[in-house]
Amino acid sequence: MRKSHDFSKGVKNPYASRLKQQVTIRLAKDTITYFKAQSEQTGMPYQSLIDLYLSDCARQNKKLTLHWS
């Protein structure tokens, strides 16, 4: 880094807590197809829609109910 760069008056990024972390997740093909169809209707990337849905579930503290056959 150059000596001419002065970061002494720098400000911490206020959005740093909102940054996303890249992960690998395996999803069923029909799930991806569903969100891709929603993506075409809304104009939003399907990854963003999945993130919004999961964020909403976490925010509302939804509990998963499984029924095994």
PQR file with spaces between the fields and no chain letter, atoms N, CA, C, O and H, PARSE charges and radii, in Angstrom:
ATOM       1  N    MET     1       0.845   -1.166    0.000 -0.4000 1.5000
ATOM       2  CA   MET     1       0.000    0.000    0.000 -0.0000 2.0000
ATOM       3  C    MET     1       0.897    1.238    0.000  0.5500 1.7000
ATOM       4  O    MET     1       1.972    1.249    0.600 -0.5500 1.4000
ATOM       5  N    ARG     2       0.442    2.247   -0.666 -0.4000 1.5000
ATOM       6  CA   ARG     2       1.220    3.483   -0.728 -0.0000 2.0000
ATOM       7  C    ARG     2       1.231    4.202    0.612  0.5500 1.7000
ATOM       8  O    ARG     2       0.285    4.112    1.394 -0.5500 1.4000
ATOM       9  H    ARG     2      -0.431    2.239   -1.154  0.4000 1.0000
ATOM      10  N    LYS     3       2.313    4.911    0.858 -0.4000 1.5000
ATOM      11  CA   LYS     3       2.400    5.714    2.069 -0.0000 2.0000
ATOM      12  C    LYS     3       1.497    6.935    1.985  0.5500 1.7000
ATOM      13  O    LYS     3       1.191    7.548    3.008 -0.5500 1.4000
ATOM      14  H    LYS     3       3.082    4.984    0.223  0.4000 1.0000
ATOM      15  N    SER     4       1.064    7.299    0.772 -0.4000 1.5000
ATOM      16  CA   SER     4       0.239    8.492    0.610 -0.0000 2.0000
ATOM      17  C    SER     4      -1.221    8.261    0.998  0.5500 1.7000
ATOM      18  O    SER     4      -1.975    9.225    1.127 -0.5500 1.4000
ATOM      19  H    SER     4       1.312    6.801   -0.059  0.4000 1.0000
ATOM      20  N    HIS     5      -1.635    7.008    1.186 -0.4000 1.5000
ATOM      21  CA   HIS     5      -3.011    6.721    1.601 -0.0000 2.0000
ATOM      22  C    HIS     5      -3.143    6.945    3.105  0.5500 1.7000
ATOM      23  O    HIS     5      -2.397    6.372    3.899 -0.5500 1.4000
ATOM      24  H    HIS     5      -1.023    6.225    1.081  0.4000 1.0000
ATOM      25  N    ASP     6      -4.092    7.775    3.475 -0.4000 1.5000
ATOM      26  CA   ASP     6      -4.298    8.079    4.888 -0.0000 2.0000
ATOM      27  C    ASP     6      -5.683    7.600    5.311  0.5500 1.7000
ATOM      28  O    ASP     6      -6.693    8.167    4.893 -0.5500 1.4000
ATOM      29  H    ASP     6      -4.698    8.240    2.830  0.4000 1.0000
ATOM      30  N    PHE     7      -5.733    6.567    6.130 -0.4000 1.5000
ATOM      31  CA   PHE     7      -6.996    6.014    6.603 -0.0000 2.0000
ATOM      32  C    PHE     7      -7.282    6.401    8.054  0.5500 1.7000
ATOM      33  O    PHE     7      -8.152    5.817    8.701 -0.5500 1.4000
ATOM      34  H    PHE     7      -4.913    6.106    6.469  0.4000 1.0000
ATOM      35  N    SER     8      -6.554    7.372    8.549 -0.4000 1.5000
ATOM      36  CA   SER     8      -6.719    7.763    9.954 -0.0000 2.0000
ATOM      37  C    SER     8      -8.110    8.343   10.223  0.5500 1.7000
ATOM      38  O    SER     8      -8.580    8.313   11.361 -0.5500 1.4000
ATOM      39  H    SER     8      -5.847    7.847    8.024  0.4000 1.0000
ATOM      40  N    LYS     9      -8.765    8.864    9.198 -0.4000 1.5000
ATOM      41  CA   LYS     9     -10.104    9.425    9.367 -0.0000 2.0000
ATOM      42  C    LYS     9     -11.164    8.502    8.777  0.5500 1.7000
ATOM      43  O    LYS     9     -12.297    8.912    8.526 -0.5500 1.4000
ATOM      44  H    LYS     9      -8.383    8.888    8.274  0.4000 1.0000
ATOM      45  N    GLY    10     -10.776    7.255    8.563 -0.4000 1.5000
ATOM      46  CA   GLY    10     -11.696    6.278    7.997 -0.0000 2.0000
ATOM      47  C    GLY    10     -12.832    5.944    8.955  0.5500 1.7000
ATOM      48  O    GLY    10     -12.687    6.050   10.173 -0.5500 1.4000
ATOM      49  H    GLY    10      -9.856    6.922    8.766  0.4000 1.0000
ATOM      50  N    VAL    11     -13.953    5.543    8.392 -0.4000 1.5000
ATOM      51  CA   VAL    11     -15.132    5.201    9.173 -0.0000 2.0000
ATOM      52  C    VAL    11     -15.447    3.731    8.928  0.5500 1.7000
ATOM      53  O    VAL    11     -15.387    3.254    7.794 -0.5500 1.4000
ATOM      54  H    VAL    11     -14.070    5.457    7.403  0.4000 1.0000
ATOM      55  N    LYS    12     -15.781    3.024    9.990 -0.4000 1.5000
ATOM      56  CA   LYS    12     -16.132    1.620    9.878 -0.0000 2.0000
ATOM      57  C    LYS    12     -17.401    1.479    9.032  0.5500 1.7000
ATOM      58  O    LYS    12     -18.312    2.299    9.141 -0.5500 1.4000
ATOM      59  H    LYS    12     -15.830    3.411   10.910  0.4000 1.0000
ATOM      60  N    ASN    13     -17.463    0.452    8.200 -0.4000 1.5000
ATOM      61  CA   ASN    13     -18.610    0.207    7.339 -0.0000 2.0000
ATOM      62  C    ASN    13     -19.847   -0.083    8.189  0.5500 1.7000
ATOM      63  O    ASN    13     -19.871   -1.074    8.919 -0.5500 1.4000
ATOM      64  H    ASN    13     -16.722   -0.215    8.111  0.4000 1.0000
ATOM      65  N    PRO    14     -20.883    0.774    8.103 -0.5600 1.5000
ATOM      66  CA   PRO    14     -22.081    0.551    8.924  0.2800 2.0000
ATOM      67  C    PRO    14     -22.897   -0.647    8.465  0.5500 1.7000
ATOM      68  O    PRO    14     -23.764   -1.117    9.201 -0.5500 1.4000
ATOM      69  N    TYR    15     -22.637   -1.146    7.271 -0.4000 1.5000
ATOM      70  CA   TYR    15     -23.389   -2.270    6.731 -0.0000 2.0000
ATOM      71  C    TYR    15     -22.651   -3.593    6.889  0.5500 1.7000
ATOM      72  O    TYR    15     -23.104   -4.617    6.379 -0.5500 1.4000
ATOM      73  H    TYR    15     -21.932   -0.764    6.674  0.4000 1.0000
ATOM      74  N    ALA    16     -21.521   -3.586    7.589 -0.4000 1.5000
ATOM      75  CA   ALA    16     -20.701   -4.785    7.724 -0.0000 2.0000
ATOM      76  C    ALA    16     -21.473   -5.938    8.363  0.5500 1.7000
ATOM      77  O    ALA    16     -21.234   -7.099    8.030 -0.5500 1.4000
ATOM      78  H    ALA    16     -21.152   -2.754    8.004  0.4000 1.0000
ATOM      79  N    SER    17     -22.395   -5.633    9.275 -0.4000 1.5000
ATOM      80  CA   SER    17     -23.158   -6.702    9.916 -0.0000 2.0000
ATOM      81  C    SER    17     -24.165   -7.324    8.961  0.5500 1.7000
ATOM      82  O    SER    17     -24.681   -8.409    9.229 -0.5500 1.4000
ATOM      83  H    SER    17     -22.590   -4.690    9.545  0.4000 1.0000
ATOM      84  N    ARG    18     -24.448   -6.661    7.863 -0.4000 1.5000
ATOM      85  CA   ARG    18     -25.413   -7.162    6.890 -0.0000 2.0000
ATOM      86  C    ARG    18     -24.767   -7.971    5.761  0.5500 1.7000
ATOM      87  O    ARG    18     -25.470   -8.501    4.901 -0.5500 1.4000
ATOM      88  H    ARG    18     -24.029   -5.780    7.645  0.4000 1.0000
ATOM      89  N    LEU    19     -23.454   -8.068    5.757 -0.4000 1.5000
ATOM      90  CA   LEU    19     -22.770   -8.758    4.681 -0.0000 2.0000
ATOM      91  C    LEU    19     -23.193  -10.208    4.627  0.5500 1.7000
ATOM      92  O    LEU    19     -23.537  -10.810    5.644 -0.5500 1.4000
ATOM      93  H    LEU    19     -22.882   -7.637    6.455  0.4000 1.0000
ATOM      94  N    LYS    20     -23.164  -10.758    3.433 -0.4000 1.5000
ATOM      95  CA   LYS    20     -23.599  -12.139    3.245 -0.0000 2.0000
ATOM      96  C    LYS    20     -22.395  -13.055    3.196  0.5500 1.7000
ATOM      97  O    LYS    20     -21.292  -12.640    2.838 -0.5500 1.4000
ATOM      98  H    LYS    20     -22.885  -10.269    2.607  0.4000 1.0000
ATOM      99  N    GLN    21     -22.618  -14.296    3.557 -0.4000 1.5000
ATOM     100  CA   GLN    21     -21.577  -15.317    3.534 -0.0000 2.0000
ATOM     101  C    GLN    21     -21.954  -16.342    2.480  0.5500 1.7000
ATOM     102  O    GLN    21     -23.082  -16.833    2.449 -0.5500 1.4000
ATOM     103  H    GLN    21     -23.514  -14.633    3.847  0.4000 1.0000
ATOM     104  N    GLN    22     -21.011  -16.655    1.627 -0.4000 1.5000
ATOM     105  CA   GLN    22     -21.251  -17.643    0.585 -0.0000 2.0000
ATOM     106  C    GLN    22     -21.189  -19.042    1.187  0.5500 1.7000
ATOM     107  O    GLN    22     -20.252  -19.374    1.913 -0.5500 1.4000
ATOM     108  H    GLN    22     -20.094  -16.256    1.651  0.4000 1.0000
ATOM     109  N    VAL    23     -22.201  -19.861    0.878 -0.4000 1.5000
ATOM     110  CA   VAL    23     -22.250  -21.243    1.340 -0.0000 2.0000
ATOM     111  C    VAL    23     -22.675  -22.142    0.182  0.5500 1.7000
ATOM     112  O    VAL    23     -23.232  -21.681   -0.814 -0.5500 1.4000
ATOM     113  H    VAL    23     -22.962  -19.590    0.289  0.4000 1.0000
ATOM     114  N    THR    24     -22.402  -23.410    0.335 -0.4000 1.5000
ATOM     115  CA   THR    24     -22.875  -24.394   -0.630 -0.0000 2.0000
ATOM     116  C    THR    24     -24.014  -25.154    0.028  0.5500 1.7000
ATOM     117  O    THR    24     -23.878  -25.651    1.146 -0.5500 1.4000
ATOM     118  H    THR    24     -21.949  -23.785    1.144  0.4000 1.0000
ATOM     119  N    ILE    25     -25.136  -25.239   -0.673 -0.4000 1.5000
ATOM     120  CA   ILE    25     -26.302  -25.922   -0.130 -0.0000 2.0000
ATOM     121  C    ILE    25     -26.931  -26.759   -1.240  0.5500 1.7000
ATOM     122  O    ILE    25     -27.035  -26.306   -2.380 -0.5500 1.4000
ATOM     123  H    ILE    25     -25.246  -24.835   -1.581  0.4000 1.0000
ATOM     124  N    ARG    26     -27.337  -27.943   -0.919 -0.4000 1.5000
ATOM     125  CA   ARG    26     -27.982  -28.811   -1.892 -0.0000 2.0000
ATOM     126  C    ARG    26     -29.489  -28.663   -1.758  0.5500 1.7000
ATOM     127  O    ARG    26     -30.057  -28.883   -0.688 -0.5500 1.4000
ATOM     128  H    ARG    26     -27.252  -28.312    0.007  0.4000 1.0000
ATOM     129  N    LEU    27     -30.133  -28.284   -2.868 -0.4000 1.5000
ATOM     130  CA   LEU    27     -31.579  -28.098   -2.895 -0.0000 2.0000
ATOM     131  C    LEU    27     -32.179  -29.014   -3.952  0.5500 1.7000
ATOM     132  O    LEU    27     -31.536  -29.326   -4.954 -0.5500 1.4000
ATOM     133  H    LEU    27     -29.672  -28.105   -3.738  0.4000 1.0000
ATOM     134  N    ALA    28     -33.408  -29.438   -3.721 -0.4000 1.5000
ATOM     135  CA   ALA    28     -34.109  -30.272   -4.687 -0.0000 2.0000
ATOM     136  C    ALA    28     -34.344  -29.476   -5.975  0.5500 1.7000
ATOM     137  O    ALA    28     -34.531  -28.259   -5.943 -0.5500 1.4000
ATOM     138  H    ALA    28     -33.930  -29.184   -2.907  0.4000 1.0000
ATOM     139  N    LYS    29     -34.331  -30.180   -7.097 -0.4000 1.5000
ATOM     140  CA   LYS    29     -34.525  -29.510   -8.388 -0.0000 2.0000
ATOM     141  C    LYS    29     -35.857  -28.784   -8.453  0.5500 1.7000
ATOM     142  O    LYS    29     -35.941  -27.685   -9.001 -0.5500 1.4000
ATOM     143  H    LYS    29     -34.180  -31.169   -7.123  0.4000 1.0000
ATOM     144  N    ASP    30     -36.912  -29.397   -7.892 -0.4000 1.5000
ATOM     145  CA   ASP    30     -38.228  -28.736   -7.934 -0.0000 2.0000
ATOM     146  C    ASP    30     -38.245  -27.463   -7.094  0.5500 1.7000
ATOM     147  O    ASP    30     -38.979  -26.526   -7.411 -0.5500 1.4000
ATOM     148  H    ASP    30     -36.845  -30.290   -7.447  0.4000 1.0000
ATOM     149  N    THR    31     -37.457  -27.416   -6.039 -0.4000 1.5000
ATOM     150  CA   THR    31     -37.353  -26.204   -5.222 -0.0000 2.0000
ATOM     151  C    THR    31     -36.698  -25.093   -6.028  0.5500 1.7000
ATOM     152  O    THR    31     -37.171  -23.957   -6.028 -0.5500 1.4000
ATOM     153  H    THR    31     -36.861  -28.176   -5.781  0.4000 1.0000
ATOM     154  N    ILE    32     -35.622  -25.418   -6.707 -0.4000 1.5000
ATOM     155  CA   ILE    32     -34.919  -24.423   -7.532 -0.0000 2.0000
ATOM     156  C    ILE    32     -35.815  -23.962   -8.681  0.5500 1.7000
ATOM     157  O    ILE    32     -35.859  -22.775   -9.002 -0.5500 1.4000
ATOM     158  H    ILE    32     -35.237  -26.341   -6.707  0.4000 1.0000
ATOM     159  N    THR    33     -36.525  -24.903   -9.297 -0.4000 1.5000
ATOM     160  CA   THR    33     -37.447  -24.564  -10.383 -0.0000 2.0000
ATOM     161  C    THR    33     -38.522  -23.592   -9.889  0.5500 1.7000
ATOM     162  O    THR    33     -38.862  -22.628  -10.575 -0.5500 1.4000
ATOM     163  H    THR    33     -36.489  -25.867   -9.036  0.4000 1.0000
ATOM     164  N    TYR    34     -39.050  -23.854   -8.695 -0.4000 1.5000
ATOM     165  CA   TYR    34     -40.063  -22.974   -8.105 -0.0000 2.0000
ATOM     166  C    TYR    34     -39.523  -21.556   -7.930  0.5500 1.7000
ATOM     167  O    TYR    34     -40.161  -20.587   -8.343 -0.5500 1.4000
ATOM     168  H    TYR    34     -38.774  -24.637   -8.137  0.4000 1.0000
ATOM     169  N    PHE    35     -38.353  -21.442   -7.321 -0.4000 1.5000
ATOM     170  CA   PHE    35     -37.802  -20.105   -7.065 -0.0000 2.0000
ATOM     171  C    PHE    35     -37.361  -19.417   -8.351  0.5500 1.7000
ATOM     172  O    PHE    35     -37.410  -18.189   -8.435 -0.5500 1.4000
ATOM     173  H    PHE    35     -37.835  -22.229   -6.987  0.4000 1.0000
ATOM     174  N    LYS    36     -36.934  -20.171   -9.345 -0.4000 1.5000
ATOM     175  CA   LYS    36     -36.586  -19.562  -10.634 -0.0000 2.0000
ATOM     176  C    LYS    36     -37.833  -19.013  -11.322  0.5500 1.7000
ATOM     177  O    LYS    36     -37.782  -17.961  -11.961 -0.5500 1.4000
ATOM     178  H    LYS    36     -36.894  -21.168   -9.277  0.4000 1.0000
ATOM     179  N    ALA    37     -38.956  -19.727  -11.192 -0.4000 1.5000
ATOM     180  CA   ALA    37     -40.214  -19.231  -11.753 -0.0000 2.0000
ATOM     181  C    ALA    37     -40.641  -17.952  -11.036  0.5500 1.7000
ATOM     182  O    ALA    37     -41.093  -16.999  -11.670 -0.5500 1.4000
ATOM     183  H    ALA    37     -38.998  -20.581  -10.673  0.4000 1.0000
ATOM     184  N    GLN    38     -40.496  -17.938   -9.707 -0.4000 1.5000
ATOM     185  CA   GLN    38     -40.805  -16.733   -8.938 -0.0000 2.0000
ATOM     186  C    GLN    38     -39.881  -15.590   -9.352  0.5500 1.7000
ATOM     187  O    GLN    38     -40.285  -14.428   -9.389 -0.5500 1.4000
ATOM     188  H    GLN    38     -40.129  -18.712   -9.192  0.4000 1.0000
ATOM     189  N    SER    39     -38.652  -15.938   -9.658 -0.4000 1.5000
ATOM     190  CA   SER    39     -37.664  -14.947  -10.081 -0.0000 2.0000
ATOM     191  C    SER    39     -38.089  -14.258  -11.377  0.5500 1.7000
ATOM     192  O    SER    39     -37.958  -13.043  -11.520 -0.5500 1.4000
ATOM     193  H    SER    39     -38.324  -16.882   -9.628  0.4000 1.0000
ATOM     194  N    GLU    40     -38.598  -15.051  -12.313 -0.4000 1.5000
ATOM     195  CA   GLU    40     -39.044  -14.479  -13.585 -0.0000 2.0000
ATOM     196  C    GLU    40     -40.232  -13.551  -13.380  0.5500 1.7000
ATOM     197  O    GLU    40     -40.349  -12.534  -14.065 -0.5500 1.4000
ATOM     198  H    GLU    40     -38.705  -16.038  -12.197  0.4000 1.0000
ATOM     199  N    GLN    41     -41.110  -13.887  -12.449 -0.4000 1.5000
ATOM     200  CA   GLN    41     -42.286  -13.057  -12.192 -0.0000 2.0000
ATOM     201  C    GLN    41     -41.930  -11.762  -11.471  0.5500 1.7000
ATOM     202  O    GLN    41     -42.521  -10.715  -11.738 -0.5500 1.4000
ATOM     203  H    GLN    41     -41.015  -14.712  -11.893  0.4000 1.0000
ATOM     204  N    THR    42     -40.971  -11.834  -10.563 -0.4000 1.5000
ATOM     205  CA   THR    42     -40.640  -10.660   -9.751 -0.0000 2.0000
ATOM     206  C    THR    42     -39.494   -9.837  -10.310  0.5500 1.7000
ATOM     207  O    THR    42     -39.367   -8.653   -9.998 -0.5500 1.4000
ATOM     208  H    THR    42     -40.492  -12.684  -10.346  0.4000 1.0000
ATOM     209  N    GLY    43     -38.654  -10.459  -11.138 -0.4000 1.5000
ATOM     210  CA   GLY    43     -37.488   -9.752  -11.659 -0.0000 2.0000
ATOM     211  C    GLY    43     -36.317   -9.746  -10.689  0.5500 1.7000
ATOM     212  O    GLY    43     -35.326   -9.050  -10.913 -0.5500 1.4000
ATOM     213  H    GLY    43     -38.757  -11.421  -11.391  0.4000 1.0000
ATOM     214  N    MET    44     -36.425  -10.520   -9.610 -0.4000 1.5000
ATOM     215  CA   MET    44     -35.334  -10.621   -8.640 -0.0000 2.0000
ATOM     216  C    MET    44     -34.581  -11.921   -8.875  0.5500 1.7000
ATOM     217  O    MET    44     -35.187  -12.908   -9.292 -0.5500 1.4000
ATOM     218  H    MET    44     -37.230  -11.085   -9.428  0.4000 1.0000
ATOM     219  N    PRO    45     -33.279  -11.949   -8.619 -0.5600 1.5000
ATOM     220  CA   PRO    45     -32.523  -13.203   -8.734  0.2800 2.0000
ATOM     221  C    PRO    45     -33.080  -14.256   -7.780  0.5500 1.7000
ATOM     222  O    PRO    45     -33.473  -13.940   -6.658 -0.5500 1.4000
ATOM     223  N    TYR    46     -33.111  -15.498   -8.231 -0.4000 1.5000
ATOM     224  CA   TYR    46     -33.708  -16.550   -7.405 -0.0000 2.0000
ATOM     225  C    TYR    46     -32.940  -16.770   -6.106  0.5500 1.7000
ATOM     226  O    TYR    46     -33.533  -17.149   -5.096 -0.5500 1.4000
ATOM     227  H    TYR    46     -32.792  -15.754   -9.143  0.4000 1.0000
ATOM     228  N    GLN    47     -31.619  -16.535   -6.117 -0.4000 1.5000
ATOM     229  CA   GLN    47     -30.855  -16.674   -4.881 -0.0000 2.0000
ATOM     230  C    GLN    47     -31.320  -15.647   -3.850  0.5500 1.7000
ATOM     231  O    GLN    47     -31.395  -15.945   -2.658 -0.5500 1.4000
ATOM     232  H    GLN    47     -31.137  -16.226   -6.937  0.4000 1.0000
ATOM     233  N    SER    48     -31.628  -14.446   -4.312 -0.4000 1.5000
ATOM     234  CA   SER    48     -32.116  -13.397   -3.409 -0.0000 2.0000
ATOM     235  C    SER    48     -33.479  -13.769   -2.843  0.5500 1.7000
ATOM     236  O    SER    48     -33.752  -13.510   -1.671 -0.5500 1.4000
ATOM     237  H    SER    48     -31.566  -14.203   -5.280  0.4000 1.0000
ATOM     238  N    LEU    49     -34.337  -14.372   -3.658 -0.4000 1.5000
ATOM     239  CA   LEU    49     -35.652  -14.797   -3.181 -0.0000 2.0000
ATOM     240  C    LEU    49     -35.524  -15.879   -2.110  0.5500 1.7000
ATOM     241  O    LEU    49     -36.223  -15.848   -1.098 -0.5500 1.4000
ATOM     242  H    LEU    49     -34.115  -14.582   -4.610  0.4000 1.0000
ATOM     243  N    ILE    50     -34.635  -16.824   -2.342 -0.4000 1.5000
ATOM     244  CA   ILE    50     -34.409  -17.876   -1.340 -0.0000 2.0000
ATOM     245  C    ILE    50     -33.895  -17.245   -0.058  0.5500 1.7000
ATOM     246  O    ILE    50     -34.339  -17.608    1.031 -0.5500 1.4000
ATOM     247  H    ILE    50     -34.068  -16.849   -3.165  0.4000 1.0000
ATOM     248  N    ASP    51     -32.958  -16.300   -0.172 -0.4000 1.5000
ATOM     249  CA   ASP    51     -32.414  -15.620    1.002 -0.0000 2.0000
ATOM     250  C    ASP    51     -33.507  -14.860    1.745  0.5500 1.7000
ATOM     251  O    ASP    51     -33.567  -14.910    2.974 -0.5500 1.4000
ATOM     252  H    ASP    51     -32.597  -16.005   -1.057  0.4000 1.0000
ATOM     253  N    LEU    52     -34.369  -14.158    1.016 -0.4000 1.5000
ATOM     254  CA   LEU    52     -35.457  -13.417    1.646 -0.0000 2.0000
ATOM     255  C    LEU    52     -36.407  -14.360    2.380  0.5500 1.7000
ATOM     256  O    LEU    52     -36.840  -14.067    3.494 -0.5500 1.4000
ATOM     257  H    LEU    52     -34.319  -14.117    0.018  0.4000 1.0000
ATOM     258  N    TYR    53     -36.729  -15.487    1.757 -0.4000 1.5000
ATOM     259  CA   TYR    53     -37.634  -16.449    2.379 -0.0000 2.0000
ATOM     260  C    TYR    53     -37.031  -17.021    3.663  0.5500 1.7000
ATOM     261  O    TYR    53     -37.698  -17.079    4.696 -0.5500 1.4000
ATOM     262  H    TYR    53     -36.378  -15.726    0.851  0.4000 1.0000
ATOM     263  N    LEU    54     -35.775  -17.439    3.592 -0.4000 1.5000
ATOM     264  CA   LEU    54     -35.120  -18.002    4.771 -0.0000 2.0000
ATOM     265  C    LEU    54     -34.934  -16.950    5.864  0.5500 1.7000
ATOM     266  O    LEU    54     -35.066  -17.253    7.050 -0.5500 1.4000
ATOM     267  H    LEU    54     -35.234  -17.391    2.753  0.4000 1.0000
ATOM     268  N    SER    55     -34.630  -15.725    5.467 -0.4000 1.5000
ATOM     269  CA   SER    55     -34.495  -14.632    6.441 -0.0000 2.0000
ATOM     270  C    SER    55     -35.819  -14.376    7.145  0.5500 1.7000
ATOM     271  O    SER    55     -35.853  -14.140    8.352 -0.5500 1.4000
ATOM     272  H    SER    55     -34.522  -15.479    4.503  0.4000 1.0000
ATOM     273  N    ASP    56     -36.914  -14.425    6.382 -0.4000 1.5000
ATOM     274  CA   ASP    56     -38.240  -14.228    6.969 -0.0000 2.0000
ATOM     275  C    ASP    56     -38.555  -15.339    7.973  0.5500 1.7000
ATOM     276  O    ASP    56     -39.088  -15.075    9.051 -0.5500 1.4000
ATOM     277  H    ASP    56     -36.886  -14.617    5.401  0.4000 1.0000
ATOM     278  N    CYS    57     -38.225  -16.568    7.617 -0.4000 1.5000
ATOM     279  CA   CYS    57     -38.432  -17.693    8.539 -0.0000 2.0000
ATOM     280  C    CYS    57     -37.637  -17.491    9.822  0.5500 1.7000
ATOM     281  O    CYS    57     -38.158  -17.718   10.913 -0.5500 1.4000
ATOM     282  H    CYS    57     -37.792  -16.782    6.741  0.4000 1.0000
ATOM     283  N    ALA    58     -36.398  -17.073    9.706 -0.4000 1.5000
ATOM     284  CA   ALA    58     -35.547  -16.867   10.879 -0.0000 2.0000
ATOM     285  C    ALA    58     -36.059  -15.703   11.727  0.5500 1.7000
ATOM     286  O    ALA    58     -36.085  -15.786   12.955 -0.5500 1.4000
ATOM     287  H    ALA    58     -35.975  -16.889    8.819  0.4000 1.0000
ATOM     288  N    ARG    59     -36.464  -14.624   11.067 -0.4000 1.5000
ATOM     289  CA   ARG    59     -36.959  -13.447   11.780 -0.0000 2.0000
ATOM     290  C    ARG    59     -38.222  -13.768   12.578  0.5500 1.7000
ATOM     291  O    ARG    59     -38.400  -13.283   13.695 -0.5500 1.4000
ATOM     292  H    ARG    59     -36.443  -14.557   10.070  0.4000 1.0000
ATOM     293  N    GLN    60     -39.096  -14.590   11.994 -0.4000 1.5000
ATOM     294  CA   GLN    60     -40.346  -14.958   12.658 -0.0000 2.0000
ATOM     295  C    GLN    60     -40.179  -16.173   13.569  0.5500 1.7000
ATOM     296  O    GLN    60     -41.140  -16.641   14.180 -0.5500 1.4000
ATOM     297  H    GLN    60     -38.951  -14.984   11.086  0.4000 1.0000
ATOM     298  N    ASN    61     -38.952  -16.676   13.651 -0.4000 1.5000
ATOM     299  CA   ASN    61     -38.650  -17.829   14.500 -0.0000 2.0000
ATOM     300  C    ASN    61     -39.555  -19.027   14.194  0.5500 1.7000
ATOM     301  O    ASN    61     -40.023  -19.719   15.098 -0.5500 1.4000
ATOM     302  H    ASN    61     -38.171  -16.296   13.155  0.4000 1.0000
ATOM     303  N    LYS    62     -39.788  -19.253   12.896 -0.4000 1.5000
ATOM     304  CA   LYS    62     -40.639  -20.371   12.478 -0.0000 2.0000
ATOM     305  C    LYS    62     -39.967  -21.690   12.824  0.5500 1.7000
ATOM     306  O    LYS    62     -38.753  -21.843   12.696 -0.5500 1.4000
ATOM     307  H    LYS    62     -39.407  -18.691   12.161  0.4000 1.0000
ATOM     308  N    LYS    63     -40.764  -22.616   13.253 -0.4000 1.5000
ATOM     309  CA   LYS    63     -40.279  -23.953   13.588 -0.0000 2.0000
ATOM     310  C    LYS    63     -40.704  -24.920   12.495  0.5500 1.7000
ATOM     311  O    LYS    63     -41.835  -24.868   12.013 -0.5500 1.4000
ATOM     312  H    LYS    63     -41.751  -22.492   13.357  0.4000 1.0000
ATOM     313  N    LEU    64     -39.807  -25.786   12.113 -0.4000 1.5000
ATOM     314  CA   LEU    64     -40.075  -26.764   11.074 -0.0000 2.0000
ATOM     315  C    LEU    64     -40.845  -27.937   11.664  0.5500 1.7000
ATOM     316  O    LEU    64     -40.471  -28.473   12.707 -0.5500 1.4000
ATOM     317  H    LEU    64     -38.887  -25.828   12.504  0.4000 1.0000
ATOM     318  N    THR    65     -41.914  -28.330   10.997 -0.4000 1.5000
ATOM     319  CA   THR    65     -42.691  -29.488   11.420 -0.0000 2.0000
ATOM     320  C    THR    65     -42.535  -30.572   10.364  0.5500 1.7000
ATOM     321  O    THR    65     -42.909  -30.383    9.207 -0.5500 1.4000
ATOM     322  H    THR    65     -42.218  -27.895   10.150  0.4000 1.0000
ATOM     323  N    LEU    66     -41.986  -31.697   10.769 -0.4000 1.5000
ATOM     324  CA   LEU    66     -41.778  -32.816    9.842 -0.0000 2.0000
ATOM     325  C    LEU    66     -42.772  -33.922   10.129  0.5500 1.7000
ATOM     326  O    LEU    66     -43.025  -34.267   11.284 -0.5500 1.4000
ATOM     327  H    LEU    66     -41.682  -31.850   11.709  0.4000 1.0000
ATOM     328  N    HIS    67     -43.327  -34.467    9.075 -0.4000 1.5000
ATOM     329  CA   HIS    67     -44.233  -35.607    9.183 -0.0000 2.0000
ATOM     330  C    HIS    67     -43.694  -36.712    8.289  0.5500 1.7000
ATOM     331  O    HIS    67     -43.795  -36.626    7.065 -0.5500 1.4000
ATOM     332  H    HIS    67     -43.122  -34.187    8.137  0.4000 1.0000
ATOM     333  N    TRP    68     -43.126  -37.740    8.887 -0.4000 1.5000
ATOM     334  CA   TRP    68     -42.563  -38.836    8.126 -0.0000 2.0000
ATOM     335  C    TRP    68     -43.642  -39.874    7.834  0.5500 1.7000
ATOM     336  O    TRP    68     -44.450  -40.195    8.705 -0.5500 1.4000
ATOM     337  H    TRP    68     -43.043  -37.810    9.881  0.4000 1.0000
ATOM     338  N    SER    69     -43.656  -40.389    6.630 -0.4000 1.5000
ATOM     339  CA   SER    69     -44.644  -41.400    6.236 -0.0000 2.0000
ATOM     340  C    SER    69     -44.223  -42.765    6.685  0.5500 1.7000
ATOM     341  O    SER    69     -44.932  -43.742    6.441 -0.5500 1.4000
ATOM     342  H    SER    69     -43.000  -40.128    5.922  0.4000 1.0000
